Structures are given as structure tokens and as C-alpha cells.
Amino acid sequence: MGQYLATVHLWGAWHALTWNNWRWYYNPHLAKFEPIQSDVAVTPAKHNWLMTPPSHDFVLSKAMLNDPIIRSHYDVTKQTLIERINQNLIPELQAYEQTLLNKLHDDSPLLAPFDLTVVKTQVMCWQSEYQGAGCQNIGQFDSSLHQHMQDYAGLANWDILARFNSRSGTGVLKLVNNDKEPLHLKSITDFNRYEDRSELEEVNADFPRELNPAETLDISLPADIVAVDLRAALASKKIATFQFKKDIAPLHFIPRPQPLNTSLMSQYPFTEVNEGHWFVKPGTWQINDFLVTPDNTELVLPAGAHLGFATKAGLMVFGHLTVKGTADNPASLTKQVSSLKWSGLSVLSNEYSPKSVVRHLNISYLSNTKLGLWQPRGATYFVKTPVLLEDIHISENQSEDGLNIINGDIEINRMLITNALSDAFDCDFCVGTVNDSEFRSIGFRSGGDGIDVSGSKLTLNNVLFNGVRDKAISGGERSHLTVNTARFNNVNFGLVAKDDTKITATNITAENVKHHALMSYSKKPIFGGAILDVSEFNCLDAQCENKITVETGSVLTINGTAIDSQDLDVKGLYRTIMKSDKPR
């Protein structure tokens, strides 16, 4: 948010701050809204470009900058932009602009480039708080250009205010309509703890009904119901389904750092807590709660630290993770003897967090975190962090991804993932290397990949796959993979490039491949075809030539020879041999 506001100031893009032009991306990993560019209306006219920071004149952006965290990021970005403009950013912008003008001039030959010297003026005046020479005449945004929003208020939607709670041996769904229009209630169905559904005929006898503004309604429900689906909508909206779970508020948990809870931590005296650090003592310990660190915290597990978690217990670190296991004395995270699984490890960082360094750690019997509406896919989950993993073993995973890294700068050495319910390692928007790693018995319940990457640039060196129910290596969404020495044995699919991904692979051995050893195709038309270039390919299966497939529009070469492409029913593949039955 701070970066966005600072960039708006650099360009005098006041139009981006009017409320009807705000657009947001909901980041599901962090449960935060992030601003995205919409109608910014950057003008090349100097007299409209130069102005004091427009966000200081808009009521909502002023409130944002009053937040100390947003303001700190704004200040850092401001300084970064000033330094880059004073160094080499303008020539870079001019070169980029010229490539666009070359295309636009086909239709608009009189279109002129921006006068980017205005950026220099803006930076100089911004830096001097508009007190430098030639800056005093630069005024505020002219409010006559656009109607300002004068005030704002945050009101919770009716479905956020709703509560489904236990009460005197029954369940009560309490609805509150704090909107200015009626709330239409159409029907309600329920789920018991066995996930059986019923239509609640007695309750539905009073439906459909209407809840007027400021009215409340209590709906009594049988005691064994654990969740309900309510078909409802405000008068101006279409009817939709809203689910409410008993004794779980809709926003009872979002991934945010927590203030230190001394009474909770006193139950775990083996953890030394001080500002910025949680240090676990060596030994075998039991965790019965979901522990969440404060912001910018380092969690340290030494050699010989073994944590056993209850079913709904887990660990969330806001900062970075340090594990100091050794080959003779690794650290471990696992379930308690009486539990079938536990609720996972999440490490949520930011661009200023130190690297997470994890050595000699065994993680087993974990599932993904399920806290309210926040339910990430990864059981071991790193977000927006540089990470070094060495000699890590993840086993008996019971979620969609055994290891999921988002926006990570990674180095992984000697990782072993075994007995994964679904995917072993999922890396989205990552850069880095995976070396000397092995993946065994992957996707034993559902279609699971060994390594599944999106939007990433990775180098894989000496990776082994044995027993993978879907793809051993799957590259998609404009990834760029370099694979040096890989062996596939007992897999459904070997090396797969799709959706504008390029894979360059050397020394690839495939054995016992059920469907396709090498594939190149487009699953999502918005991306287009893929490129797979393989040298030193050795397929030990009979009829190997029938297990190499490239779709028309994609490229697959083996030892410099292009394989003939063919029309491919990709949708049909994903309805049949590639069909996923991943758990919800």
C-alpha cells in the first residue's frame, strides 16, 4: 500500500485515488487486500502532472498514511524512487516506452513520448518538501477536477455479523441486517458431524422471509448440527449460498501476528520467549494449542528439540524460522501419539525478514492449517521469505501440499518427501535451486505431483521420483526450469511443460511410466504453448516413443530433434487420466 501511494505521487496520478477507481487483489495467503493499478490517468501535461502529494488531499488515503506501518513503507519507497530517478531509471523508462510507441505509431503516428524530465522536477520538489527552487508554485490537487469523497465508514456485511453458536443444548443462528435494504432469506440446509445433510423442513416452513434494515433474527437449530448453508442475499444482489460453522465466527481467525500471550506461553516453560526470539529447549515436548508469534520473531529449534502437536495445534511464525538440527541429532515436528495429525507449520515473512535457515528437520503427520475461513493448502508453508532447507524430511503429509512456498528465494539441498496424500512440493513465484532431493510415494490418495511450479524460475539438480500418481515435474504459468539429472520411476507422467513454460533438461531417465514420459502443451489458453527441450533422454520402457507427446502450438525437442506435434484434447486429459481427486 505504501509503495502504491508513493508511486502515485511520483506520477501525479491523482485519478488513481478517487474511490471509484480503487481496485484490489485479495491475497489469499495473507488474507490482505493489495492495491492494483486501475484507471490512473497519468498525463504528459506538465501543469497537470506536477502537484504536491495528492494522497494528502483524499480522505481515505490520508487515513491510510496515518497508519504507521503504511507510512514507514511509503517513506522507504519514496527514498528508493528518488534514488533510482537520480541514477538510471529515466533511461530505462524511455527505452521501455519506445518499444510501446513503435507499436502504437502504426495507428497513432502523432503520439508523442512523455517528457520524463518532469519526473526529475517532481523528485527534486518532493525531496525538498516543495521548498526548493522552482517548487513553491507547485500547488495541491485541484479539487474542482473531481468530486472528493468527504467521509467514509466501515460497516460489516450481514454475513460477517452472523453467528451460529451453541445455546442451552441447541444451536442458534443469529442474523443481523445492518444494511439499508432488506435481506432476503430463501432456504437453509444443515450438516451434522458425519457430513450428512438435511433440509430442515420445520425451519424452511417459515421461508422465504425478509429481514428489514436494523432487524435481527434468531433461528433455532438441532443440537447435532455443526454447519449450515443459508441461501440469501440483500435485495439488490443475487441469491447465493453462505455457510456458517457452529461456534466459529466468520472472521475469528486471519493470519496476523499476535501480541505475546504470557499466560499461554507459561504453559510451555520449555520455550524461552524474549523480544524478537522464541527459543525451544532440547527435549521432547507436547503442544496443545495453536501458537502464533508476534511480528518480526525468530523461532529457533536446536538439535534434539522434538515437538508433538495435538490435532488442532500448530505453529505460525511471523518472521523467520531457524532450525539447528544435526545429522546425529535432528529436530522434529510431529503429531502426539493420541492424534492422527496436527495443524501445520506456517512461516509468514516480509521483504525485510532475515532468511529462514532450516537444517536437519523431520516433519511428519501434518495437515494444512484450518482456522476459520483461512485454510492454506500447504502443511509446511513459507510465504514471502528467503529460505534455505537442508536435510529436511517431510513424511505422512495429509494435506494438498506437503511443502508450499509462495514468493520465495529458495535453496533446497537434500530434501526427502515421502508418503504425501497429494502434491509433495508446490512452489509459486519462486526463484532458486533444488539439489539432490527425492520424492517417494506421492499422491497415494489423489493425483499428486512431485514438484509443481507456477510462475517460477528454478534449477533442479539430481532429483529422483519414485511412485508419483500424477506428474513427477510439472512446470506451468510461465515458469522457466533447468533440470540437470532427473530419474522417474513408477510415475503416471514424467516431465511436463505447460502454459508458456520453458524447460531445458539434461540427463533424464524414465522407467515404468504409465502414460507420458515427456509432455508439452497448453492447459490455460491465456498463456499459450510451452517449450520442452531435452537432451540425453533415456527411457527404459518398451514402446517409449508412444509416451512422448507435444500439442500443436507447443514445442518438444529431444537431442535437438523436434517431435511432431498433434492436436490434443487437453480438457479430456484432465477429465480422465489427469483427473484430480484431491481432498477438500
N, C-alpha and C positions, 0 to 999 in steps of 0.2 A: 504493500500500500504506500509506504514511504517512497519507494522507487518510482511508483506511478506518479505521485504528486510532484516529485522533483522533476521528472521528465516533462510533465505538463507545463511546468514553469519555464523550463528551458525553451520550449517552442511557443510559449504564449497561447497554449491550446485551451483557452477558457471553455470552449464549447464542450469539451470532454467532462466538465464538472457540473453541467446542468443535469438535474436529476433524471430527466427523461433520456439522457444519453449514457448513463451509467450502465455497464454490462458486467456480469460477474460469472466467474467459473467457481463451482463448488468443488473444492479439493476433497475427495472422499477419504484420503489417507489421513489428513489432519483435521477434517471437519471444519474447514475455514473457507470463507469466500475470498477469492482473489480477483482484483480488477483486471479486465482485459480491454484492449483498445476497441473503441466503437467509433462513434461519429465525432472525431476530434477537430475536424475543420482547421487544420494548420494552414495559415495564409502566408503567401510570399510577400504581402504588402508590409513594408517596414512600420508604417504608422499603426497598423493593426496588430503587428507581431509584438512590438516592444510594449511591455506593461509590467508593473510590479506584480509579484506572485498572485495570480488570480484566486488560488485556493484560500487566500486570506480574506477574500470578499464573499465567499459562498458559505452559507451557514453550516452545511454538512461537512465540507472539507475542513472548515475551521475547527469543528469539533473533533475531527479525526486527528488533526495536528496537535490538539491539546492532549492526546494520548501520548505519554512519554515514550512508549516503545515505538510507535509510528514516527514520532518526531525524531528519535535517535536515528532511525533508518533513513528518514528524509535528509537529515544533516549529513550522514555519511555519503549518501548518493549525490547530494549537491556538491560536496567536495570532490567526489570522483568524476562527476561530469565536468566540473571546472577544470580539473587537471587534464582530462582527456581532450577537451576542446583546445586547451592551450598547448597540447602536444601534437597529436596527429589525427584526431577524429574527423576534422573537416575534410581533408583529402580523401579519407575512407568514405565519407558520406557522398562526396562529389562523384567518386568512381562508381558507387552503387547507384546513385541517381542517374548517371549517364547510361547504364545498362537498361534502365527503365525508359528513359527518354528515347533511346534508339528504337524501342518497340512502339512507344506511343506516337512518335512522329509519323508513322505510317498513316495515321488517321488525323493527327493534330500537329501538323508541321510547325505551327507558330507557338507551340507550347514552350515556355521559357523555363530554365532551371531556377531553383531557389537561389536567392542571394544569401549565401551562408555566412557572409561577413556580419549579417545581422546577429547570428548566433554569438559571434565574438563580442559584439556590443552587449548583448543580453548577459553573457557570462561576466563581463567586466563590471557591469552595473549591479548584477546580482551579488557578486563578490563584495562589492563596496556598500551593500545595502542601499543602492541607488543614490549614493552621496558623491560618487566620483565625477570627474569632468564629463559633461555631456549627458549626465544621467538625471539631473534634477528635473528635467522637463518630461521625464517618463512618468505617466500617471497610472492610476488604478484602472482596472477594467471598467469600461463604460456601461453602467447598469441599464442604460437605455437600449443596449443591443439585445438584451434578453431579460425576460421576467425572472427575477430571483425567486427561489423558494424562501419564504420568510421564516418558516418554522417547521419542525418535524416532531414526530413522536413514534415510539416503537410499541406496537401492540402485538401480543402473541396471538397466533391463529387459534381458532377454536379447538383444532385437533392437538395443539400443544398444551392447551389448558386442560384438556380432558384427562380424567384419572379413572383407572379401573383398579379398585382396591378391595381387599378383604374387609368384611364388616359383619361381626356377630354371626359367624357361621355361614355367611353368604358372600356374594360378590356384588359390588355396586359400581356401575359405570356412570360417572358424573360428567355431564356435559354442560358447558357454559358458552353462550353465544355473546361475545363482547364486540361483535361486528355491528355495522349499521344496516344490515339487511338480514332477512330471515335465513335460518339454516334448515334445509330440507333433509329429513331423515327418512330413508326409504326402507331399509331392512337390516337385519342383524343375524349373523350366524356365529357359532362358537366352536372352540376346540377344547377337548379335555386333555389330560396329561398323556393320554395314549394317541393323541393327534386325531381322534375321531371327531367328526363334525356332526352338528345337529342344527336344525332350522329354528329352534326356539319358537315354537308355534304360539305359545301364550304371549310372549313378548311381541312377536310380529303381528299379533292381532290388533295391536294399537298403532301399527304402521300402515301406510306412511303418515308422518306427522310433521309439524312445523314448530321450530323453536325461534321465537321472535327475539329481536335485539334485547340484550340485558336479561334474558330469561335463562334459568338453569333447569336441568332435568336429571333426576336420578333413576337409573334403570336397574332394577334388582335382577340378579342372575344366579343360577345354581352354584353351589359352593365348589363343585369339581371342575368348573370352567377355568382354564388358565389363560385363554386369549379369546378375543372376539374380533370379527370383521364387521365393520359398520359401513353400509352403503349410504353416503350422504354427500351434501355439497351446499355451499351458500347459493342463494337464489341466482346469482349471476354466473355461476360455474356449472360445469357438467358433473353429474353424479360420478363418484369414484369410491374406491374401497380404502378404508382407513383401519389399520389393525392396532389394537390396544392389548398389551400384556398385563396380566394381573400383578399389582404391586411394583410395577416398573414404570416410572414416569417417562413420557416420551423423550425428554432430554435429561434423563437422570445421569447420563454419563456422556461426555465428549472428551476427546483426548487433550487434556490440558494439564500442565504441571500443577502439583498440589502443594500447598504450604505444609511444612513439616508437622506431622501429627505425632506429637511426643507420646501421647497415651498409647497410640497404636504401636509405635516403634519400641515402646518399653516392653511389649510382649515378645520382642525379638532381640534379647540382650547380646546375641552373638553378632549383631550389626552395630558397628561404631558409626555414628552419624555426626558430622560436623558440616560447617558451611561449605558447600560445593563438593562434598565427598560422602559416599556411603561405602564403608569397608566391611566386608563379611569375613569373619574369622575362619580359619581352617576348622573342619569338623563336619559332622552330618547333622543337618538342621531341618526342621519342619516349618513350612509356611502355610498358614490357613487363610490368608487374606490376599486381596489384590493390592499390591504395593505400588504406589506412584511417587516418583521423586519430585522434588522442587525443580525449577528450571536451572539449566546450566550445571547439572550434577554429574559427577563421575561415579559410577558404580564399579567397585573393584572386587573381583573374586580371586583370591590367591590360590595357589596349588593346594589341593586337598580340601577345598570347600565344596560340599555336596548339599544341595538344597532339594528337598522333597516337597512338592506342592499339592494341596488339596484340589478337588475337581474345579472349583470356581476361583482358585487362587492363581495369581500370575504376577508378572513384573513389567512395569513400564518405566523406562528411563528417559528423562528429558535431559539430554546432554550427550554423554558418551559412555561406552562400556569398555572396561579393561579387565581381561581375564589372564591370569599369570600361571596357568597350569603348566606342568612339565610332562615329558614323556613317561616318567616313572610315577608321577603324582598329578594326574589331570584333575580339573574341576568338573562338576557335573550339575545339571538341572534335570529333574525327572519328577514323576508322579509319586505320591505317597502310596504305600503298599495297599491301602484300602480304596484307592481311587483308580478309575480306569484311564484317566487322562488329567491334564491340567491346562490352564488357560493362556499359556504362551508368553513369549518374551517380545516386547516392543521397545525399540530404541529410536526416539524421535529427536532429531538434531536440527541445527540450522547452519547457515554458511559460515558461522563463526565458531562452531563447535570443533574441538580437537578430534583427531582420528580415533575411532574405536579400534582397539587392538585386542584381538581375541586369540589366545594360543592354548592348545590342548584342552578343549572343552567338549564334553559329551552331553548331548541334549536328546531326551527321549520321551516318548508318550505325551507329546504336547499337541494341543489343538489351537485353533485361532482364538483370539480374544473375542468374547461375546459380551459386550457391556452396553445394554440399552440398544440404541439404533446404530452404534458404531461397531461393526463387525468386519475387520480386515481379513483378507484371505490368508495372509501369511501367519504361520505359527511362530517362526523366528523371523522378526520383522524389523528391518532397518529402513528409515526414511530420511532422505536428505542428509547423508553423512558419508564422509570418507571412512572406509573400513578395511582393516587387514584381518583376514581369517586364516589361521594356520593350524593344521592338525585338529580339525573340528569334525565330529561325528554326529550326525542327526539321524535318529532312527525311530521307528514306530510312529511316524507322524500321522496325525488323524485330522488334518485339515486340507484345504485345497493346495496350498503351497508349503512345503517343508521349510524353505528359506525364501523369503521375498525381500528384495532390495529395490527401493524406489529412489531415483535421483542420487545414485551413489557413485563415488570414485572408489573402485574396489581393487583389491589384490587378494586372491584366494589361493592358498597353497595347501595341497594335501587334504582336501575335503572329501569325506565319505558320507553319502546319504543312502540309507537302506530302509526297506520296508515302508515306503511312503504310500499313503492312501491315494494320493493324486499326484500332482506335479512335485518334482524334487526341488528344483531351483528356478525361480522366476525372477528375472532382472529387467526392470523397466527404466529406461532412460539412464543407463549405467555406462560408465567408461572404465576400462581396466582389463585385468587378466585373471584367468582361472588356470591353475597349473597342477598337474599330477593329481587329478581328482577322479573319484569313482562313484558310480551311481548304480545301485543294485536293487532289484525288486521294486520298481517304481510304478505306481498306479495300479496296485493289486486289486483295488475295488472298482476303480473308474479309469477312464482314459487319462493317463498322466504322462507328461513329458519329463525327460531327464533335465535338460536345460532349455528354458523357454525365455526368449528375449524379445523386447519391443523397444524400438527407438534407441538402441544401444550400439556402442562401438566396443567390442570385446575381442581379445585374443585368447584362444583356448589352446593349451599345450598339454599333450599327453593326457587325454581324458578317456575313460573306459565306461561302457554302459553294458549292463547285463540284466536282462529281464525288464523291459520297458514296454508298457501296454500301448503307448501312443508313439510319440516321436523321441528319438534319442536327443537330437539337437534341432530346435525349431527357432528359426530367425524370422521376425516379422516387423512390420511397421517401420520401414526404412532403417533397419539395423545394418551394421557393417561388421561381419565376423571374419576373423582369420583363425583357421583351425589347423594346427600343426600336430599331427599324430592323434588319431582317434580310432577306437575299436568298438564296434557294435556287435553284440551277440544276443540272440533271442529278443529281438525288438520287432514291433509292428512296422515302424518306419525308422529310417536311419538319419540322414542329414537332409533337412528340409529348409529351402529358402522360399519366402513368400512376401508379397506386398512390398515391392520396391526395396527389398533387402538384397545386399550383395554378400556372398560368402565365397571366400577363397580358401580352399582346403588342400592340404598335402598329407600324403601317407595315411590313407583312410582304409580300414579293413572292416568288412561287413560279413557277418556269419549268422545263419539262422534268422534271416529277415522274412517276416511273414508276408508283407505287402510290397513296400517300395524302399529300396536302399537309398536312392537319391531322388529328390523331387524339387522342381522349381515351378511355381505357379502363383496366381493371384487369387486370394480369398476375398479381399475387400477391394472392389473396383476403384475406389477413390485413390488407392495407392498405385495400382498398376502392377506390371510384371516384376519378376525377380531375376537375379543372376546368380548362378551357382557354377563355380569354376573349380574342378577337382583334378589334382594330379596324383600319381602313384596310388591309384584306386585298385584295391584287391578285394574282390567279392568271392567268398568261399562257397556260396550257394550254387546249386545247379540252377539252370535257367536264369542266370543273373541278368541277362540282357532284358528280360521281361520285368525287371524290378527297378528300372530307371525311367523316370517319367518327367517330361517337360511340357508345360501347357503352351499353346500358341500365344505369343506375346511375351514369353519369358525365355531365358537362355540357360542352357546347361551344357558345359563343355567338360570332357574327360581327356586329360593329356593333350589338350589343345584341339581336340576334335569336337565339333558341335554335334549334339544329339538332335535328331529330328524332332520337332515339336508336333503336338497334336491337340485337337480340341479336347477339353477335359471338363467333365461335369463336376465342378468343384463342390457345388451345393449338394450334389448326390453323394459325394465322398463323405461330407460332414453329416449326412443323414444315415450313412451306413457304416463303413469301416472306420471312419474317423469320428463317429458319433460319440459325444461325451456323455457319461452318466455321473458327472461329478456331484458329490454331495452338496446339498444346500447348506 
